[in-house]
Amino acid sequence: MPNHWHLLVWPREHGELSRFVGWLTLTHTQRWHAHRRSIGSGHLYQGRFKSFPIQKDEHYYTVARYVERNALRANLVSQAEEWQWGSLYRWLRGSAEDKSLLSTWPLPRKPNWRDHVNAPQTEAEIAALRRSIQRGCPFGDEPWSNRTVRRLGLESTLRPRGRPKTTKQWFLTPLFTQNGPETMSIAPSRFTSRNVAPSE
């Protein structure tokens, strides 16, 4: 994409993803500045990269499809395979050298994959994916996601952001008169007893 990229990667060991992305962004930044003769004149990337675990089933295909149809969704091309910087272009139209840059998927591509990528995704699919992108929470079915959250210590990705909301507590407070308790009133805040002076 013109201002970002998506990578679907399979780290083999703990810390490998961070090391790879660190190397990639540093190398790209150095080459970008060198090409424009602007070495040392500012940042190229804004913020840390975002990542989330993906279940190796239909959820994997959903993410792969999302990534490969990104340029189409942004109206940069009329067919996803026309985006020459994308993996679908390289897989369908690239040279042998281009194709050698693509890793083998953990699952085989589905039949008619190109048509599948060019078909619109549902709003529910996109919303679920964007939630994982923004929060870093696992993308998969509920049992797998819960196991992955516990295994990787990702509990914070499921909690609502920000401080917990406080709620007003309402208490029934007796009102006392000369003849004893007569009525009850509802008072927000902590419980306080109220005494009403008898009327003259």
Buried (B, 14 or more C-beta within 10 A) or exposed (E): EEEEEBEBEEEEEEEEBEEBBEEEBEEEBEEEBEEEEEEEEEEEEEEEBEBBBBBBEEBBBBBBBBBBBBBBBEEEBEBBBBBEEBBBBBBBEBEEEBEEEEEEBEEEBEEEBBEBBBEEBEEEBBEBBEBBBEBBBBBBEEEBBEEBBEEEEBEEBEEEEEEEEEEEEEEEEEBBEEEEEEEEEEBEEEEEEEEEEEEE
